Amino acid sequence: MPEASRWRHPDTCLEIRALPTLVLGLLLGGCSYSPSIIVLGAYFPDWMFCIVGSVILIACIHGLIRLTGLDDRLGRQWLSFSYVALAVVLALCGWLIFFKN
């Protein structure tokens, strides 16, 4: 019986050492495709276009809020937070709409 337990220990140790390699291989499998767009011969990531588009939309929304006078009613401390949150939501929605494969 002591001989059998001696032979099991190296196998278990090998499985434990192989686990990080297996996990890294599974995680890095998603990095094989880089979503990008060619603009004037250079590659730009999709998320960059989504952020630029959301900033442009936020500027338009800010203009509408100032035009209607809602900025005084909403309070300036909440507008800065809501602009950032709205920019993130618009960027993610734009990415889902335009760049979903």
Secondary structure, DSSP 8 states (H G I E B T S, - for coil): -HHHHHHHHHHHHHHHHHHHHHHHHHHHGGGG---EEEETTEEEEHHHHHHHHHHHHHHHHHHHHHHHTHHHHH-HHHHHHHHHHHHHHHHHHHHHHHS--
